[in-house]
């Protein structure tokens, strides 16, 4: 649901359709991140954790995917609602996609039918068995602690056994 807007002297709650007067909700998926997730009985990775951000609350958190570009044969919905960690700071969505075949390229989009979809992205699932033992894979690892620093935007992390809560993201 969209934010509440104040217009002249009237308080106007926006409806879930995301249009009200001249205001439009921003449920465009941004900042899409993926990570290996889920394992089969052999311990091989069989899935992806797909996360993204929207400025306003979307009606659903979904991923549609397939093994051919533009042809999506599977749609997976989140088991939980999007989370807003800090008031007024947007919504974080998470969908777990598990049981995917190994060494397979998947094309995907995030969003929902009602709020719209992201552009298409792709990933390749990890190899298993002998192929995994004899293959090289490349991954990118990135950490994002946010913006500004601990004085301008205090950390939500509490001190723990001497952990210093001072950081700088610039």
DOPAKOL-587342 format. One record per residue: residue number from 1; residue in one letter; chain; x, y, z of N, C-alpha, C in turn. Coordinates in nm, 4 decimals, decimal comma, always signed. Each point is the difference from the previous one (the first is absolute). Example, Ala and Ser with C-alpha at 12.3 -4.5 7.8 and 13.67 -1.06 7.14 Angstrom:
PAKOL  1  a  A  +1,3190  -0,5690  +0,7800  -0,0890  +0,1190  +0,0000  +0,0900  +0,1200  +0,0000
PAKOL  2  s  A  -0,0350  +0,1050  -0,0720  +0,0820  +0,1190  +0,0060  -0,0770  +0,1090  +0,0730
//
This chain:
PAKOL  1  x  A  +0,0839  -0,1168  +0,0000  -0,0839  +0,1168  +0,0000  +0,0886  +0,1234  +0,0000
PAKOL  2  x  A  -0,0426  +0,1020  -0,0689  +0,0785  +0,1219  -0,0134  -0,0018  +0,0822  +0,1271
PAKOL  3  x  A  +0,0886  +0,0961  +0,0035  +0,0073  +0,0925  +0,1120  -0,1247  +0,0884  +0,0042
PAKOL  4  x  A  -0,0224  +0,0630  +0,1117  -0,1104  +0,0946  +0,0111  +0,0506  +0,1365  -0,0437
PAKOL  5  x  A  -0,0749  +0,0661  -0,0857  +0,0404  +0,1296  -0,0519  -0,0880  +0,1093  +0,0602
PAKOL  6  x  A  +0,0561  +0,1161  +0,0220  -0,0772  +0,1132  +0,0500  -0,0139  +0,0992  -0,1137
PAKOL  7  x  A  -0,1222  +0,0350  -0,0324  -0,0266  +0,0917  -0,1093  -0,0913  +0,1100  +0,0513
PAKOL  8  x  A  +0,0478  +0,1235  -0,0045  -0,0725  +0,1135  +0,0548  -0,0334  -0,0291  +0,1454
PAKOL  9  x  A  -0,1278  -0,0055  +0,0361  -0,0360  -0,0278  +0,1386  -0,0587  -0,1399  +0,0165
PAKOL  10  x  A  +0,0095  -0,0824  -0,1015  -0,0606  -0,1314  +0,0050  +0,1077  -0,1069  +0,0092
PAKOL  11  x  A  -0,0236  -0,1003  +0,0807  +0,0895  -0,1154  +0,0050  -0,0596  -0,1043  -0,0934
PAKOL  12  x  A  +0,0788  -0,0424  -0,0973  -0,0495  -0,0905  -0,1027  +0,0775  -0,1317  +0,0079
PAKOL  13  x  A  -0,0609  -0,1079  +0,0491  +0,0721  -0,1285  -0,0013  -0,0034  -0,0586  -0,1413
PAKOL  14  x  A  +0,1144  -0,0388  -0,0495  +0,0050  -0,0595  -0,1336  -0,0521  -0,1428  +0,0074
PAKOL  15  x  A  -0,0617  -0,0468  -0,1047  -0,0552  -0,1342  -0,0053  +0,1028  -0,0951  -0,0579
PAKOL  16  x  A  -0,0218  -0,1297  +0,0171  +0,0998  -0,0975  -0,0413  +0,0238  -0,0035  -0,1498
PAKOL  17  x  A  -0,0884  +0,0575  -0,0796  +0,0216  +0,0056  -0,1431  +0,1148  +0,0921  -0,0369
PAKOL  18  x  A  +0,0499  +0,0750  +0,0934  +0,1173  +0,0842  -0,0094  -0,0189  +0,1313  -0,0743
PAKOL  19  x  A  -0,1160  +0,0294  -0,0510  -0,0248  +0,1318  -0,0591  -0,1023  +0,0713  +0,0859
PAKOL  20  x  A  +0,0239  +0,1233  +0,0320  -0,1009  +0,0814  +0,0659  +0,0301  +0,1432  -0,0350
PAKOL  21  x  A  -0,0876  +0,0611  -0,0753  +0,0245  +0,1374  -0,0422  +0,1252  +0,0064  -0,0848
PAKOL  22  x  A  +0,0937  +0,0858  +0,0372  +0,1221  +0,0179  -0,0777  +0,1159  -0,0807  +0,0564
PAKOL  23  x  A  -0,0236  -0,0771  +0,1053  +0,1067  -0,0766  +0,0634  +0,0014  -0,1426  -0,0526
PAKOL  24  x  A  +0,1174  -0,0556  -0,0185  +0,0145  -0,1397  -0,0393  +0,0999  -0,0669  +0,0920
PAKOL  25  x  A  -0,0329  -0,1189  +0,0461  +0,0928  -0,0746  +0,0849  +0,1186  -0,0470  -0,0821
PAKOL  26  x  A  +0,1132  -0,0114  +0,0643  +0,1186  -0,0516  -0,0659  +0,0269  -0,1409  +0,0510
PAKOL  27  x  A  -0,0502  -0,0988  -0,0749  +0,0227  -0,1399  +0,0348  +0,0950  -0,0656  -0,1005
PAKOL  28  x  A  +0,0779  +0,0827  -0,0683  +0,0978  -0,0514  -0,0954  +0,1102  -0,0736  +0,0749
PAKOL  29  x  A  +0,0258  -0,1271  -0,0325  +0,1071  -0,0735  +0,0681  +0,1370  +0,0614  -0,0300
PAKOL  30  x  A  +0,0803  +0,0157  +0,1047  +0,1357  +0,0533  -0,0113  +0,0948  -0,0884  +0,0813
PAKOL  31  x  A  +0,1293  +0,0200  -0,0195  +0,1042  -0,0603  +0,0838  -0,0182  -0,1517  +0,0138
PAKOL  32  x  A  -0,0113  -0,0688  -0,1113  -0,0240  -0,1444  +0,0008  +0,1307  -0,0718  +0,0344
PAKOL  33  x  A  -0,0089  -0,0901  +0,0982  +0,1157  -0,0773  +0,0468  -0,0348  -0,1482  -0,0025
PAKOL  34  x  A  +0,0967  -0,0835  -0,0333  -0,0225  -0,1440  +0,0050  +0,1117  -0,0657  +0,0801
PAKOL  35  x  A  -0,0312  -0,1181  +0,0548  +0,0989  -0,0791  +0,0736  -0,0400  -0,1465  -0,0110
PAKOL  36  x  A  +0,0996  -0,0889  -0,0030  -0,0310  -0,1430  +0,0006  -0,0804  -0,0325  +0,1254
PAKOL  37  x  A  -0,0985  -0,0883  -0,0126  -0,0832  -0,0371  +0,1138  -0,0591  -0,1382  -0,0217
PAKOL  38  x  A  -0,0174  -0,0743  +0,1060  -0,0609  -0,1325  -0,0078  +0,1000  -0,1043  -0,0461
PAKOL  39  x  A  -0,0141  -0,1213  +0,0515  +0,0887  -0,1103  -0,0365  -0,0807  -0,1284  -0,0169
PAKOL  40  x  A  +0,0482  -0,0870  -0,0887  -0,0633  -0,1307  -0,0141  +0,0657  -0,0985  +0,0969
PAKOL  41  x  A  -0,0350  -0,1293  -0,0088  +0,0531  -0,1006  +0,0929  +0,1503  -0,0168  -0,0105
PAKOL  42  x  A  +0,0586  +0,0314  -0,1166  +0,1451  -0,0128  -0,0164  +0,0738  +0,1226  +0,0512
PAKOL  43  x  A  -0,0747  +0,1037  +0,0388  +0,0628  +0,1233  +0,0477  +0,0198  +0,1036  -0,1089
PAKOL  44  x  A  -0,0443  -0,0314  -0,1217  +0,0167  +0,0935  -0,1113  -0,1035  +0,1122  +0,0084
PAKOL  45  x  A  +0,0421  +0,1196  -0,0383  -0,0909  +0,1141  -0,0022  -0,1037  -0,0191  -0,1094
PAKOL  46  x  A  -0,1269  +0,0171  +0,0352  -0,1067  -0,0210  -0,0979  -0,0927  +0,1204  -0,0138
PAKOL  47  x  A  +0,0411  +0,1134  +0,0520  -0,0910  +0,1122  -0,0074  +0,0682  +0,1348  +0,0121
PAKOL  48  x  A  -0,0826  +0,1024  -0,0041  +0,0454  +0,1380  +0,0135  -0,0903  +0,0741  +0,0962
PAKOL  49  x  A  +0,0617  +0,0886  +0,0733  -0,0705  +0,0952  +0,0856  +0,0007  +0,1307  -0,0778
PAKOL  50  x  A  -0,1164  +0,0515  -0,0346  -0,0102  +0,1201  -0,0821  -0,0660  +0,1095  +0,0826
PAKOL  51  x  A  +0,0692  +0,1108  +0,0155  -0,0487  +0,1092  +0,0837  +0,0029  +0,1297  -0,0795
PAKOL  52  x  A  -0,0916  +0,0925  +0,0346  -0,0028  +0,1304  -0,0656  -0,0702  +0,1011  +0,0891
PAKOL  53  x  A  -0,0004  +0,1232  -0,0447  -0,0533  +0,1141  +0,0737  -0,1053  +0,0708  -0,0834
PAKOL  54  x  A  -0,1047  +0,0494  +0,0653  -0,0945  +0,0923  -0,0639  -0,0214  +0,1181  +0,0938
PAKOL  55  x  A  -0,0209  +0,1164  -0,0561  -0,0214  +0,1186  +0,0817  -0,1316  -0,0096  +0,0771
PAKOL  56  x  A  -0,1067  -0,0443  -0,0661  -0,1295  -0,0156  +0,0639  -0,0350  -0,1482  +0,0086
PAKOL  57  x  A  -0,0960  -0,0338  +0,0867  -0,0372  -0,1390  +0,0199  -0,0721  -0,0548  -0,1228
PAKOL  58  x  A  +0,0500  -0,1089  -0,0514  -0,0605  -0,0655  -0,1165  -0,1060  -0,0993  +0,0473
PAKOL  59  x  A  -0,0882  -0,0402  -0,0912  -0,1077  -0,0922  +0,0355  +0,0505  -0,1426  +0,0225
PAKOL  60  x  A  +0,1124  -0,0368  -0,0618  +0,0546  -0,1352  +0,0140  +0,1497  +0,0024  -0,0312
PAKOL  61  x  A  +0,0696  -0,1007  +0,0501  +0,1421  -0,0194  -0,0306  +0,0109  -0,1311  -0,0762
PAKOL  62  x  A  +0,0286  +0,0091  -0,1300  +0,0030  -0,1196  -0,0841  +0,1211  +0,0015  -0,0925
PAKOL  63  x  A  +0,0398  -0,1204  -0,0388  +0,1048  -0,0189  -0,1005  -0,0580  -0,0915  -0,1064
PAKOL  64  x  A  +0,0141  +0,0402  -0,1257  -0,0368  -0,0920  -0,1078  +0,1287  -0,0343  -0,0736
PAKOL  65  x  A  +0,0154  -0,1284  -0,0346  +0,1243  -0,0428  -0,0620  -0,0222  -0,1137  -0,0989
PAKOL  66  x  A  +0,0995  -0,0167  -0,0857  -0,0005  -0,1059  -0,0991  +0,1396  -0,0174  -0,0561
PAKOL  67  x  A  +0,0184  -0,1012  -0,0815  +0,1323  -0,0290  -0,0563  +0,0192  +0,0601  -0,1387
PAKOL  68  x  A  -0,1001  +0,0724  -0,0490  +0,0116  +0,0718  -0,1268  -0,0341  +0,1460  +0,0248
PAKOL  69  x  A  +0,0779  +0,0882  -0,0584  -0,0231  +0,1434  +0,0161  -0,1408  +0,0376  -0,0453
PAKOL  70  x  A  -0,0721  +0,0712  +0,0869  -0,1345  +0,0453  -0,0330  -0,1086  -0,1040  +0,0152
PAKOL  71  x  A  +0,0360  -0,1241  +0,0324  -0,0977  -0,1084  +0,0145  +0,0088  -0,0522  +0,1436
PAKOL  72  x  A  -0,0961  +0,0403  +0,0828  +0,0046  -0,0326  +0,1428  -0,1008  -0,1105  +0,0293
PAKOL  73  x  A  +0,0488  -0,1134  +0,0486  -0,0843  -0,1168  +0,0238  -0,0323  -0,0215  +0,1469
PAKOL  74  x  A  +0,0605  +0,0789  +0,0876  -0,0200  -0,0168  +0,1429  -0,0175  +0,1367  +0,0660
PAKOL  75  x  A  -0,0926  +0,0087  +0,0954  -0,0172  +0,1222  +0,0784  +0,0029  -0,0400  +0,1470
PAKOL  76  x  A  +0,0869  +0,0648  +0,0776  +0,0146  -0,0309  +0,1419  -0,0332  +0,1250  +0,0805
PAKOL  77  x  A  -0,0848  -0,0170  +0,1010  -0,0385  +0,1108  +0,0871  +0,0704  -0,0112  +0,1344
PAKOL  78  x  A  +0,0231  +0,1135  +0,0616  +0,0618  +0,0027  +0,1317  -0,0953  -0,0576  +0,1036
PAKOL  79  x  A  +0,0570  -0,0664  +0,0992  -0,0799  -0,0518  +0,1102  -0,0322  +0,1091  +0,1016
PAKOL  80  x  A  +0,0715  +0,1137  -0,0094  -0,0178  +0,1091  +0,0961  -0,0229  +0,1317  -0,0735
PAKOL  81  x  A  -0,0615  +0,0953  +0,0706  -0,0174  +0,1335  -0,0560  +0,1334  +0,0727  -0,0053
PAKOL  82  x  A  +0,0091  +0,0997  -0,0870  +0,1195  +0,0844  -0,0067  +0,0200  +0,0679  +0,1352
PAKOL  83  x  A  +0,1265  +0,0253  +0,0342  +0,0345  +0,0566  +0,1303  +0,0473  +0,1442  -0,0165
PAKOL  84  x  A  -0,0452  +0,0857  +0,0876  +0,0487  +0,1379  +0,0057  +0,0819  +0,0102  +0,1279
PAKOL  85  x  A  +0,1340  +0,0030  -0,0140  +0,0884  -0,0004  +0,1161  +0,0002  +0,1335  +0,0735
PAKOL  86  x  A  -0,0054  +0,1085  -0,0742  -0,0049  +0,1331  +0,0596  -0,1190  +0,0739  -0,0584
PAKOL  87  x  A  -0,0785  +0,0629  +0,0837  -0,1188  +0,0716  -0,0452  +0,0352  +0,1018  -0,1087
PAKOL  88  x  A  -0,0736  -0,0050  -0,1104  +0,0226  +0,0931  -0,1093  +0,1161  -0,0353  -0,0907
PAKOL  89  x  A  +0,0601  -0,1186  +0,0205  +0,1195  -0,0367  -0,0770  -0,0229  -0,1138  -0,0979
PAKOL  90  x  A  -0,1198  -0,0173  -0,0490  -0,0266  -0,0993  -0,1026  -0,0204  -0,1403  +0,0545
PAKOL  91  x  A  -0,0227  -0,0931  -0,0928  -0,0347  -0,1381  +0,0338  +0,0985  -0,0973  -0,0642
PAKOL  92  x  A  +0,0358  -0,1034  +0,0757  +0,0956  -0,1009  -0,0442  -0,0753  -0,1313  -0,0213
PAKOL  93  x  A  +0,0147  -0,0543  -0,1196  -0,0707  -0,1204  -0,0418  +0,0986  -0,1160  -0,0086
PAKOL  94  x  A  -0,0488  -0,1223  +0,0271  +0,0847  -0,1183  -0,0049  -0,0808  -0,1191  -0,0483
PAKOL  95  x  A  +0,0523  -0,0680  -0,1027  -0,0614  -0,1226  -0,0504  +0,1084  -0,1069  -0,0088
PAKOL  96  x  A  -0,0306  -0,1172  +0,0538  +0,0903  -0,1151  -0,0090  -0,0491  -0,0892  -0,1139
PAKOL  97  x  A  +0,0885  -0,0292  -0,0935  -0,0315  -0,0885  -0,1118  +0,0893  -0,1220  +0,0160
PAKOL  98  x  A  -0,0585  -0,1170  +0,0277  +0,0789  -0,1201  +0,0275  -0,0389  -0,1129  -0,0944
PAKOL  99  x  A  +0,0830  -0,1037  -0,0026  -0,0272  -0,1167  -0,0827  +0,0321  +0,0189  -0,1464
PAKOL  100  x  A  +0,0918  +0,0910  -0,0304  +0,0372  +0,0259  -0,1390  +0,1050  -0,1008  -0,0468
PAKOL  101  x  A  -0,0006  -0,0361  -0,1272  +0,1008  -0,0937  -0,0511  +0,1388  +0,0654  -0,0015
PAKOL  102  x  A  +0,1058  -0,0800  +0,0193  +0,1361  +0,0551  +0,0023  +0,0477  +0,0446  -0,1382
PAKOL  103  x  A  +0,0976  +0,0895  +0,0007  +0,0668  +0,0465  -0,1225  -0,0982  +0,0472  -0,1074
PAKOL  104  x  A  -0,1021  +0,0708  +0,0413  -0,1040  +0,0438  -0,0923  -0,0163  +0,1512  +0,0086
PAKOL  105  x  A  -0,0050  +0,0650  -0,1146  -0,0221  +0,1432  -0,0020  -0,1497  +0,0275  +0,0107
PAKOL  106  x  A  -0,0339  +0,0896  +0,0920  -0,1389  +0,0386  +0,0231  -0,0145  +0,1493  -0,0235
PAKOL  107  x  A  -0,1067  +0,0384  -0,0655  -0,0332  +0,1402  -0,0228  -0,1142  +0,0337  +0,0951
PAKOL  108  x  A  +0,0046  +0,1182  +0,0597  -0,1027  +0,0325  +0,0986  -0,0327  +0,1488  +0,0033
PAKOL  109  x  A  -0,1172  +0,0276  +0,0557  -0,0449  +0,1367  +0,0279  -0,0643  -0,0017  +0,1379
PAKOL  110  x  A  +0,0069  +0,1124  +0,0705  -0,0607  +0,0110  +0,1326  -0,1089  +0,1057  -0,0021
PAKOL  111  x  A  -0,0979  -0,0126  +0,0882  -0,1090  +0,0967  +0,0092  -0,1318  -0,0720  +0,0187
PAKOL  112  x  A  -0,1014  +0,0423  -0,0770  -0,1310  -0,0657  +0,0033  -0,0806  +0,0443  -0,1223
PAKOL  113  x  A  -0,1036  -0,0774  -0,0298  -0,0874  +0,0358  -0,1123  -0,0680  +0,1340  +0,0253
PAKOL  114  x  A  -0,0383  +0,0259  +0,1225  -0,0720  +0,1224  +0,0334  +0,0899  +0,1235  -0,0021
PAKOL  115  x  A  +0,1219  -0,0119  +0,0530  +0,0882  +0,1165  +0,0156  +0,1055  +0,0136  -0,1095
PAKOL  116  x  A  +0,0142  -0,1019  -0,0829  +0,0995  +0,0042  -0,1062  +0,1236  -0,0814  +0,0339
PAKOL  117  x  A  +0,0797  -0,0242  -0,1033  +0,1168  -0,0875  +0,0116  +0,1282  +0,0772  -0,0301
PAKOL  118  x  A  +0,1083  -0,0492  +0,0541  +0,1319  +0,0552  -0,0304  +0,0386  -0,0390  -0,1418
PAKOL  119  x  A  +0,1124  +0,0519  -0,0443  +0,0553  -0,0499  -0,1261  +0,0496  -0,1422  +0,0240
PAKOL  120  x  A  +0,0318  -0,0702  -0,1050  +0,0452  -0,1380  +0,0110  +0,1461  -0,0074  +0,0429
PAKOL  121  x  A  +0,0283  -0,0926  +0,0896  +0,1358  -0,0307  +0,0461  +0,0209  -0,1497  -0,0149
PAKOL  122  x  A  +0,1215  -0,0471  +0,0200  +0,0246  -0,1439  -0,0091  +0,1069  -0,0428  +0,1000
PAKOL  123  x  A  -0,0001  -0,1296  +0,0303  +0,1033  -0,0621  +0,0827  +0,0147  -0,1438  -0,0463
PAKOL  124  x  A  +0,1105  -0,0609  +0,0379  +0,0225  -0,1412  -0,0291  +0,0159  -0,0731  +0,1324
PAKOL  125  x  A  -0,0756  -0,1077  +0,0172  +0,0097  -0,0766  +0,1233  +0,1348  -0,0714  +0,0065
PAKOL  126  x  A  +0,0407  -0,0309  +0,1206  +0,1303  -0,0637  +0,0230  +0,0019  -0,1421  -0,0557
PAKOL  127  x  A  +0,1176  -0,0449  -0,0429  +0,0123  -0,1387  -0,0452  -0,0001  -0,0954  +0,1194
PAKOL  128  x  A  -0,0229  -0,1283  -0,0268  +0,0027  -0,1016  +0,1053  +0,0884  -0,1165  -0,0429
PAKOL  129  x  A  +0,0282  -0,0889  +0,0940  +0,0726  -0,1233  -0,0285  +0,1369  +0,0224  -0,0616
PAKOL  130  x  A  +0,0337  -0,0842  -0,1003  +0,1299  +0,0087  -0,0672  +0,0191  +0,1342  -0,0683
PAKOL  131  x  A  -0,1060  +0,0528  -0,0551  +0,0112  +0,1298  -0,0670  +0,0435  +0,1072  +0,1000
PAKOL  132  x  A  -0,0547  -0,0049  +0,1201  +0,0387  +0,0981  +0,1026  +0,1456  -0,0179  +0,0398
PAKOL  133  x  A  +0,0427  -0,1245  +0,0108  +0,1381  -0,0282  +0,0408  +0,1005  +0,0430  -0,1061
PAKOL  134  x  A  -0,0417  +0,0027  -0,1259  +0,0913  +0,0317  -0,1091  -0,0278  +0,1345  -0,0664
PAKOL  135  x  A  -0,0827  +0,0817  +0,0608  -0,0374  +0,1281  -0,0597  +0,0445  +0,1155  +0,0862
PAKOL  136  x  A  +0,0211  +0,1108  -0,0664  +0,0214  +0,1247  +0,0722  -0,1280  +0,0799  -0,0087
PAKOL  137  x  A  -0,0366  +0,0635  +0,1091  -0,1138  +0,0901  -0,0045  +0,0474  +0,1358  +0,0492
PAKOL  138  x  A  -0,0647  +0,1016  -0,0480  +0,0326  +0,1360  +0,0420  -0,1196  +0,0590  +0,0727
PAKOL  139  x  A  +0,0264  +0,0636  +0,1119  -0,1048  +0,0693  +0,0742  +0,0518  +0,1375  +0,0367
PAKOL  140  x  A  -0,0910  +0,0898  +0,0202  +0,0345  +0,1345  +0,0438  -0,0541  +0,0171  +0,1412
PAKOL  141  x  A  +0,0822  +0,0502  +0,0889  -0,0422  +0,0210  +0,1379  +0,0104  +0,1482  +0,0296
PAKOL  142  x  A  -0,1088  +0,0559  +0,0511  -0,0046  +0,1426  +0,0261  -0,0750  +0,0237  +0,1292
PAKOL  143  x  A  +0,0481  +0,0894  +0,0809  -0,0677  +0,0371  +0,1238  -0,0385  +0,1460  -0,0051
PAKOL  144  x  A  -0,1201  +0,0307  +0,0441  -0,0491  +0,1372  -0,0009  -0,0515  +0,0336  +0,1384
PAKOL  145  x  A  +0,0705  +0,0869  +0,0687  -0,0390  +0,0357  +0,1359  -0,0955  +0,1184  +0,0026
PAKOL  146  x  A  -0,0309  +0,0553  -0,1147  -0,0957  +0,1097  -0,0042  +0,0620  +0,1265  -0,0547
PAKOL  147  x  A  -0,0405  +0,1116  +0,0541  +0,0518  +0,1276  -0,0452  +0,0316  +0,0871  +0,1207
PAKOL  148  x  A  +0,0720  +0,1079  -0,0234  +0,0438  +0,0932  +0,1034  +0,0940  -0,0710  +0,0979
PAKOL  149  x  A  -0,0147  +0,0246  +0,1291  +0,0835  -0,0659  +0,1000  -0,0780  -0,0160  +0,1293
PAKOL  150  x  A  +0,0638  -0,0565  +0,1034  -0,0718  -0,0331  +0,1226  -0,0429  +0,1213  +0,0812
PAKOL  151  x  A  +0,0571  +0,1155  -0,0258  -0,0424  +0,1202  +0,0707  -0,1221  +0,0598  -0,0700
PAKOL  152  x  A  +0,0045  +0,0067  -0,1353  -0,1105  +0,0572  -0,0760  -0,1204  -0,0933  -0,0074
PAKOL  153  x  A  +0,0241  -0,1299  -0,0012  -0,1075  -0,0993  -0,0022  +0,0368  -0,1086  +0,0999
PAKOL  154  x  A  -0,0459  +0,0113  +0,1234  +0,0411  -0,0946  +0,1042  -0,0294  -0,1442  -0,0375
PAKOL  155  x  A  +0,0892  -0,0873  +0,0371  -0,0124  -0,1417  -0,0288  -0,1095  -0,0631  +0,0844
PAKOL  156  x  A  -0,0704  -0,0948  -0,0591  -0,1008  -0,0744  +0,0739  +0,0659  -0,1151  +0,0769
PAKOL  157  x  A  +0,1286  -0,0281  -0,0278  +0,0715  -0,1081  +0,0656  +0,0440  +0,0471  +0,1376
PAKOL  158  x  A  -0,0290  -0,0798  +0,1010  +0,0371  +0,0336  +0,1369  +0,1414  -0,0516  +0,0286
PAKOL  159  x  A  +0,0645  +0,0597  +0,0988  +0,1335  -0,0461  +0,0404  -0,0095  -0,1437  +0,0491
PAKOL  160  x  A  +0,0943  -0,0813  -0,0417  +0,0032  -0,1386  +0,0415  +0,1436  -0,0402  +0,0251
PAKOL  161  x  A  +0,0319  -0,0312  +0,1228  +0,1346  -0,0444  +0,0384  +0,1081  +0,0873  -0,0611
PAKOL  162  x  A  -0,0122  +0,1292  +0,0177  +0,1027  +0,0921  -0,0463  -0,0109  +0,0431  -0,1441
PAKOL  163  x  A  -0,1042  -0,0453  -0,0708  -0,0177  +0,0404  -0,1393  -0,0221  +0,1500  -0,0072
PAKOL  164  x  A  +0,0786  +0,0691  -0,0799  -0,0110  +0,1447  -0,0134  -0,1069  +0,0319  -0,1036
PAKOL  165  x  A  -0,0912  +0,0888  +0,0352  -0,1096  +0,0361  -0,0897  +0,0330  +0,1231  -0,0824
PAKOL  166  x  A  +0,1267  +0,0246  -0,0284  +0,0373  +0,1116  -0,0842  +0,0388  -0,0552  -0,1371
PAKOL  167  x  A  -0,0526  +0,0613  -0,1048  +0,0302  -0,0443  -0,1361  -0,0131  +0,1170  -0,0940
PAKOL  168  x  A  +0,0573  -0,0138  -0,1161  -0,0039  +0,1050  -0,1008  -0,0198  -0,0637  -0,1365
PAKOL  169  x  A  -0,1045  +0,0372  -0,0689  -0,0315  -0,0590  -0,1299  +0,0489  +0,0850  -0,1168
PAKOL  170  x  A  +0,0716  +0,1078  +0,0287  +0,0448  +0,0865  -0,1091  +0,1431  -0,0293  -0,0387
//
